[in-house]
Amino acid sequence: MTGPAADSARAVLAAAARAGFAARYGSAPDGLWAAPGRVNLIGEHTDYNQGLALPLAIDRTTVAAAALRRDGTVRVSTSLRDRNDAVSLPAAGIAPGAVSGWAAYPLGVVWAFAASGFPVPGLDLHLETDVPLGAGLSSSAAVECAVAAALEDLLGSGFGSARLARLCQQAENEMAGAPTGLLDQTASLGGRRGHALLVDFRSGTARPVPLRLQESGLSLLVMDTKVTHAHAGGGYAGRRRDCERAAALLGVGSLRELSGEDLAGAKARLDAPAFRRARHVVTENERVERAVHLLEACGPGSIGPLLARGHASLRDDYEVSCPELDLAVDTALGHGALGARMTGGGFGGSALALVPRSSAAAVANAVVNAFLAAGYARPDVFPVATADGAGRLA
C-alpha cells in the first residue's frame, strides 16, 4: 500500500480503535496515536552488538486509543488475532512478572514510564493493528511505540524519540522477557517516508537515507512464511549470549570493535559457533556501510547482491534461518528479484525481496506456488512502502 491506499487503511484502523474504545469503556478517548511496523533492509542482529542497521518503517500500523483515568486503574483491550481480550489491574501493581502474553507489551511501557518518573494515574487503552503478528515485522514494537507516543502526549514527559525507544526496549526486555536490541523501536519511532534509517547503535545516532524505490521502478515484497517466531524464546537469547562470549574472549567491549582484518586472528581464539557469530556481525556491519554508499551513489537497484549475501550469512554463520525462509529467498531470486533476505530476528517470520515493480506479481505467485508444492502453509506475500514514525493521529 502506498499513498492514498495506505492513508485509507490507517483511517480504517483509527475508526476501529475509536469504536473499540467506546464499546469497551463507554466514552471517547482523549486521542489516537499510531506507530508503524518495520522491515530491516540490512543489518540484522547488529543492534545488541553496538553495530549498524538500515531499517525502514512500513505502511502497516498499530493504533492506540487512550484516555487517562484518575483512580489508579489501568485497563487495556485489543482485537489482536480477532480476539476481544482485556486486562485490568492497578497501576501500582504493574511490574515484571505481574502480567504475561500480549498485555505485557503495552503494560510494560506504562511500567517503564513510571520507573522513569512519570507514573500513570490510570489509563484506558484500546489497540488495533494491521501489522502481522509473529511475522518479523515488529508488531510488538509497533504496540509499544504507539502506547509510548500516547503516554508522552498525555503525561507531557518530553522524552523524545531516542529516550522513548529505550523505554520501549526496557518494556520488551524486562516485562515481556524478550532480550531484543533497539532496532525495532528506533525504526518505529524515527521512520521517515521515502527513506530508510541508518542507525549506529554505538554512537546512538540515526540519519535518513533516501531509498527512491518508486523513482527506480522497484518494489519491496514481504514474504510472510507463516512460521511464527517469538523473541522471548531461547534461540534469540542464545545468539546474543554467543556474541557476548565472543567479545569477552577477544577482550573487546562489543563485536563492533572488530574489523574484517581482525577475523583471521579471532578464529584461533574462539570456538566455532562464537567465531561464526562474530563473522556474521563484522561482515553485516560492512554490508550496511556498503548498502548506504550504493543507495546514495547508485540507487536501490544496486544493493541486491548485498541482500543475498546477508541472507547467506544469517543462514550459515548466525543460523537463524529456516527452510521456509530459505525457500522464499531462493524462489524470489530465481524469478527475477534483484535481492532477497530474511528480515527480523529469524527462526521464522518474513523474508524481503527487492523486485522490479513489473515483476512483483510474478515473484509473489512463484513464492506461493513453491510453498504449496513443498507442502508448507500458504505464505502471505505483499508489497510494503516506507512510512513516517510514531505520532498522534487525532
Residue, then its C-alpha position, 0 to 999 in steps of 0.5 A: m500500500t502506498g499513498p492514498a491506499a495506505d492513508s485509507a487503511r490507517a483511517v480504517l484502523a483509527a475508526a476501529a480503535r475509536a469504536g473499540f474504545a467506546a464499546r469497551y469503556g463507554s466514552a471517547p478517548d482523549g486521542l489516537w496515536a499510531a506507530p508503524g511496523r518495520v522491515n530491516l533492509i540490512g543489518e540484522h542482529t547488529d543492534y545488541n552488538q553496538g553495530l549498524a542497521l538500515p531499517l525502514a518503517i512500513d505502511r502497516t500500523t498499530v493504533a492506540a486509543a487512550a484516555l487517562r483515568r484518575d483512580g489508579t486503574v489501568r485497563v487495556s483491550t485489543s482485537l489482536r488475532d480477532r480476539n476481544d481480550a482485556v486486562s485490568l489491574p492497578a497501576a501500582g501493581i504493574a511490574p515484571g512478572a505481574v502480567s504475561g502474553w500480549a498485555a505485557y507489551p503495552l503494560g510494560v511501557v506504562w511500567a517503564f514510564a513510571a520507573s522513569g518518573f512519570p507514573v500513570p494515574g490510570l489509563d484506558l487503552h484500546l489497540e488495533t493493528d494491521v501489522p502481522l503478528g509473529a511475522g518479523l515485522s515488529s508488531s510488538a514494537a509497533v504496540e509499544c511505540a504507539v502506547a509510548a507516543a500516547l503516554e508522552d502526549l498525555l503525561g507531557s514527559g518530553f522524552g523524545s524519540a531516542r529516550l522513548a525507544r529505550l523505554c520501549q526496549q526496557a518494556e520488551n526486555e524486562m516485562a515481556g522477557a524478550p532480550t531484543g536490541l533497539l532496532d525495532q523501536t528506533a525504526s518505529l519511532g524515527g521512520r521517515r517516508g521515502h527513506a530508510l534509517l541508518v542507525d549506529f547503535r554505538s554512537g546512538t545516532a540515526r540519519p535518513v537515507p533516501l531509498r527512491l524505490q518508486e523513482s527506480g521502478l522497484s518494489l519491496l515484497v514481504m514474504d510472510t512464511k507463516v512460521t511464527h517466531a517469538h523473541a522471548g524464546g531461547g534461540y534469540a537469547g542464545r545468539r546474543r549470549d554467543c556474541e557476548r562470549a565472543a567479545a569477552l574472549l577477544g577482550v573487546g567491549s562489543l563485536r563492533e570493535l572488530s574489523g574484517e582484518d581482525l577475523a583471521g586472528a579471532k578464529a584461533r581464539l574462539d570456538a566455532p559457533a562464537f567465531r561464526r557469530a562474530r563473522h556474521v556481525v563484522t561482515e553485516n556491519e560492512r554490508v550496511e556501510r556498503a548498502v548506504h554508499l550504493l543507495e546514495a551513489c547508485g540507487p536501490g537497484s544496486i544493493g541486491p547482491l548485498l541482500a543475498r549475501g546477508h541472507a547467506s550469512l544469517r543462514d550459515d554463520y548466525e543460523v537463524s534461518c529456516p527452510e521456509l525462509d530459505l525457500a522464499v529467498d531462493t524462489a524470489l531470486g530465481h524469478g527475477a528479484l534483484g535481492a532477497r533476505m530474511t528480515g527480523g530476528g529469524f527462526g521464522g517470520s518474513a523474508l524481503a525481496l527487492v523486485p522490479r515493480s513489473s515483476a512483483a506479481a510474478v515473484a509473489n505467485a512463484v513464492v506461493n506456488a513453491f510453498l504449496a508444492a513443498g507442502y508448507a502453509r500458504p505464505d502471505v506475500f505483499p508489497v510494503a512502502t516506507a512510512d513516517g514514525a510514531g505520532r498522534l493521529a487525532 
